[in-house]
Amino acid sequence: QVDAVNRSIHLVVVLDGSASMSARRLTAGGDVKTFGELAIAELDNRVRELPPGSVVTVVESGRRPALLFGPRGHEAEAIGSLERWSPQSVGHDVQPAWNLADQLAGETGQLLFLTDTLPDADQLNLPGRMEVVSVGEPQPNLAITAARWMIADGPVPAGGSNGTVHLRLLNLGATAATATL
């Protein structure tokens, strides 16, 4: 018997290529995974739910969007193709990746954006049919925002140095924190 209705789907996914997707989720107990690993787990769940015959395309956002899988690749191979994915991009505009995904999806494809931070809908031109899923959560974060090495005048002591390192630390968390350098 031949099914008169083709239920296959073309799922076009944009993975956030920001370096923040490589950050590890800090939670009490359990497995600690990166936000990128959590995004791939979400994608794996979505791919498993696709009807037979569906195809998948995966685009990574970055300074230039990159095609990670596909176009229109077999859904069973999508997750395996992302084994070595390592998001490292500095701050960038995700709009070019969304535009590419929208073009690849055509009129009937489904669009999905996986990220660690929800985009501000007022500032971005998100394609109307794109679903956005954030796998992130606020993290306590101490950051070195500036580092400077000052060389002191005079001779270098035996076995030592004649300089001083100055660091500026910024606590981006909600509570006080202690850091060991």
C-alpha positions as CSV (number, residue, x, y, z in Angstrom):
1,Q,0.0,0.0,0.0
2,V,1.4,3.4,-0.9
3,D,0.7,6.3,1.4
4,A,-0.9,9.1,-0.6
5,V,0.5,11.8,1.7
6,N,4.2,12.4,2.0
7,R,4.8,13.3,5.6
8,S,8.5,13.8,5.4
9,I,10.0,17.1,6.7
10,H,13.0,19.2,5.8
11,L,14.3,20.3,9.1
12,V,16.8,23.2,8.8
13,V,18.7,23.9,12.0
14,V,20.9,26.9,12.9
15,L,23.4,26.1,15.7
16,D,24.7,29.1,17.6
17,G,28.4,29.0,16.9
18,S,29.3,31.4,19.7
19,A,32.2,30.5,22.0
20,S,29.7,30.7,24.9
21,M,28.2,27.4,23.6
22,S,31.4,25.7,24.6
23,A,30.9,26.8,28.3
24,R,30.1,24.1,30.7
25,R,26.9,24.3,32.6
26,L,27.6,24.7,36.3
27,T,25.0,22.6,38.2
28,A,25.0,20.7,41.4
29,G,25.5,17.0,40.7
30,G,24.9,15.0,37.5
31,D,26.7,15.2,34.3
32,V,28.3,18.6,33.4
33,K,27.8,19.3,29.7
34,T,28.6,22.2,27.5
35,F,25.7,24.2,26.1
36,G,26.7,22.9,22.7
37,E,26.3,19.3,23.9
38,L,22.9,20.2,25.3
39,A,21.9,21.8,21.9
40,I,23.0,18.6,20.1
41,A,21.0,16.5,22.6
42,E,17.9,18.7,21.8
43,L,18.6,18.3,18.1
44,D,18.9,14.5,18.6
45,N,15.5,14.4,20.2
46,R,14.0,16.4,17.3
47,V,15.6,14.2,14.7
48,R,14.3,11.0,16.4
49,E,10.7,12.5,16.2
50,L,10.9,13.2,12.4
51,P,8.7,11.1,10.1
52,P,10.4,8.5,7.9
53,G,12.1,10.0,4.8
54,S,12.8,13.3,6.4
55,V,15.9,15.3,5.7
56,V,18.1,17.6,7.8
57,T,20.3,20.6,7.1
58,V,22.5,22.1,9.8
59,V,24.0,25.6,9.6
60,E,26.4,27.1,12.1
61,S,26.2,30.8,12.9
62,G,29.4,32.8,12.9
63,R,31.1,35.7,11.2
64,R,30.2,33.7,8.1
65,P,27.5,31.0,8.3
66,A,28.9,27.5,7.7
67,L,27.0,24.4,6.4
68,L,27.8,21.7,9.0
69,F,25.5,19.0,7.6
70,G,23.5,18.6,4.3
71,P,21.9,20.2,2.5
72,R,19.0,17.8,2.8
73,G,21.1,15.0,4.5
74,H,19.7,11.8,5.8
75,E,18.3,12.3,9.3
76,A,20.1,9.2,10.6
77,E,23.5,10.8,9.9
78,A,22.8,14.3,11.2
79,I,23.9,13.8,14.9
80,G,27.0,11.8,14.0
81,S,28.2,14.5,11.7
82,L,28.4,16.9,14.7
83,E,30.7,14.8,16.9
84,R,33.6,17.2,16.4
85,W,31.6,20.4,16.4
86,S,33.3,23.0,18.6
87,P,31.7,26.4,18.6
88,Q,34.4,29.1,19.0
89,S,33.1,32.2,17.2
90,V,33.4,35.6,18.8
91,G,30.4,37.9,19.0
92,H,28.7,37.9,15.6
93,D,25.4,38.7,13.9
94,V,23.3,35.5,13.6
95,Q,21.1,37.1,10.9
96,P,23.1,35.8,7.9
97,A,22.8,32.2,9.3
98,W,19.1,32.7,9.7
99,N,18.8,34.0,6.2
100,L,20.7,31.1,4.8
101,A,18.6,28.6,6.7
102,D,15.4,30.3,5.5
103,Q,16.6,30.0,1.9
104,L,17.5,26.4,2.3
105,A,14.2,25.6,3.9
106,G,12.2,27.0,1.0
107,E,8.5,27.3,1.4
108,T,7.9,24.1,3.3
109,G,10.9,23.4,5.5
110,Q,10.9,23.7,9.3
111,L,13.3,26.2,10.9
112,L,14.9,25.7,14.3
113,F,17.6,27.9,16.1
114,L,19.4,26.3,19.0
115,T,21.3,28.7,21.2
116,D,22.3,29.4,24.8
117,T,20.8,32.9,24.9
118,L,17.4,33.9,23.6
119,P,17.7,36.7,21.0
120,D,16.0,40.0,21.6
121,A,13.0,39.8,19.2
122,D,12.7,43.6,19.0
123,Q,16.3,44.0,17.6
124,L,16.5,41.0,15.3
125,N,14.7,40.1,12.1
126,L,13.9,36.5,13.1
127,P,12.1,34.5,10.3
128,G,8.5,34.2,11.4
129,R,8.3,30.4,11.2
130,M,11.6,29.9,13.1
131,E,11.4,28.2,16.4
132,V,14.0,29.3,18.9
133,V,15.2,27.0,21.8
134,S,17.6,28.2,24.4
135,V,19.5,25.5,26.2
136,G,21.4,28.0,28.4
137,E,20.9,29.2,31.9
138,P,22.5,32.0,33.9
139,Q,25.9,31.1,35.2
140,P,28.0,32.5,37.9
141,N,31.0,34.0,36.1
142,L,34.3,35.6,37.0
143,A,36.1,37.1,34.1
144,I,39.5,38.6,33.6
145,T,38.7,41.8,31.8
146,A,42.2,43.2,31.6
147,A,45.7,41.9,32.1
148,R,48.9,44.0,32.1
149,W,52.5,43.1,32.8
150,M,54.6,46.0,34.2
151,I,58.3,45.6,33.9
152,A,60.1,47.1,36.9
153,D,63.3,49.2,36.5
154,G,66.5,47.8,37.7
155,P,68.3,44.5,37.6
156,V,66.5,41.1,37.6
157,P,66.9,39.3,40.9
158,A,68.5,35.9,40.8
159,G,65.9,33.3,40.0
160,G,63.1,35.9,39.9
161,S,61.6,38.5,37.7
162,N,61.4,42.2,37.8
163,G,57.8,42.6,36.8
164,T,54.3,42.7,38.2
165,V,51.1,41.4,36.6
166,H,48.0,43.5,37.1
167,L,44.7,41.8,36.5
168,R,41.2,43.3,36.5
169,L,38.5,40.7,37.6
170,L,34.8,41.2,37.1
171,N,32.2,39.3,38.9
172,L,29.3,38.8,36.5
173,G,27.3,36.6,39.0
174,A,24.6,37.6,41.4
175,T,26.5,36.8,44.6
176,A,30.0,37.4,46.0
177,A,32.7,35.0,44.7
178,T,36.2,34.0,45.6
179,A,38.8,33.4,42.9
180,T,42.2,31.7,43.2
181,L,44.8,32.8,40.7
